Amino acid sequence: MIDNDVILGKNVKIFNPDQVNIFGCKIGAGTFVGPFVEITRNTIIGENCVIESHAFLCDSVTLEDNVFISHGAMFTNDLYPTVGIHVEYLPTLVKKWASIGTNATIIAGVIIGEYSVVGAGAVVTKNVPPFSIVAGNPAKILKQFNNADEIQNYFRSRQKIK
């Protein structure tokens, strides 16, 4: 279901609108949203993002442009959820060109730096510097680079071309 209060940019592709739960958010132009995704209020998604199936983006998450969210990634919005007690949600920011791996969990209030990569299954509990690769539970920095070219060249060099 896509609620009436959702603002969609041009050429947003929602794989199957009957298999999503999207409300109270803004989705930028050229973004792809896969099936079984939930995106809740006060969430802002930049342009040309990819959000794969079964991802959950809760209140107060912001994705800048060209962010990739893999299958089953989960964002939280408060540190200590408690029944019956309203807490202020902590905003989470994912900077441009960052990539979040399959089944990663992003804990409320962190910033994922630009061009950073969060490994599959990671639990991110603190800020990730720009141009970094993090993985594990809790996520730790595995490698850092100085700029976008360095991190992109690193991943290109690891691809096997046949």
Buried (B, 14 or more C-beta within 10 A) or exposed (E): EBEEEBEBBEEBEBBEEEEBEBBBBBBBBBBBBBBBBBBBBBBBBBBBBBBBBBBBBBBBBBBBBBBBBBBBBBBBBBEEEEEEEEEEBBBBBBBBBBBBBBBBBBBBBBBBBBBBBBBBBBBBBEEBBBBBBBBEEEBEEEEBBEEBEEBBEBEEEEEEEE
